[in-house]
Amino acid sequence: MNDLLRPIFLFLLLIQNLSVLICQDSNLFESATKVVLLEEGKEEFFYWELKNESHLWNEEIGNLSALNHYRDSLKLELGSKTYLSAIAKEARQNLEVSLIEKAENGDRINALLVHTGSIGSLRQINNLEAHILNYQINRFPMLSHPTEFHGFILKNDVEGLIRIYFGSSDKGWPPQPTIIIKELEKLVLHDWKLIGHLHNHYCEKNENYIGILAPSLADAQYYKMLKERFNIEKALITNGFHSVEIENKDFEKFESH
């Protein structure tokens, strides 16, 4: 696309998506209880509590304006061919296992462990994950101001409830969730089970923006801590299109700090 025309198309796309945001946005958390734990500057820590219903876990995500705007803007920025190729690259698990032995650093090894199909399963982003990501993109647009968040997902089978403890800021990495960890220490003694930790990945422009669906060295170290302290079931990473699920039995196989 002509560089002179690109800003005009981006502006028109923004107006179109803002109108959808105002009129038609779905909101999984509209009926949820929201309890704020701490707000400090751009950092916020809170939890949503809602009924554990089957639609939370399926791939019908509804109309999520912030997420849709990110996807549409990304397609316009990259062009259709590169856009689809970048998404597909992170969604595959068919690389040769022999590549792992040739990898030169831990982050590359971790990525190959996922994309050779050795560890984890890749799937479409689900309803709950998409709504959590959509919330953060509403705060800070992913393309122009990328951030990462913490999403601790707990389940209470006795009461049929789930809680999502959420922590984020305006930085490119999630804030230290000390206040959430203290909450978890109490909850796991009272019928609550930590079933997953969700966070998002993104990449810079020269890597076509689409986040890597594999844990970094720091991520892997954090997962090992969550398993040791809370026996977490799964780690979840999403890039807004697909997510990877990693069982706790596989955490030790990843390279970490």
Secondary structure, DSSP 8 states (H G I E B T S, - for coil): --TTTHHHHHHHHHHHHHHHHHHH---TTTTSEEEEEEEETTEEEEEEEEE--GGGGSS-----HHHHHHHHHHHHHH-HHHHHHHHHHHH---S-TTHHHH--SHHHHHHHHHHTTSS-EEEE--HHHHHHHHHHHHHS-TTTS----EEEEEEETTTTEEEEEEEE-SSSS----HHHHHHHHHHTTTT-EEEEEEEE-B--GGGTSB--SS--HHHHHHHHHHHHHH---EEEEE-SSEEEEEEGGGGGGS---
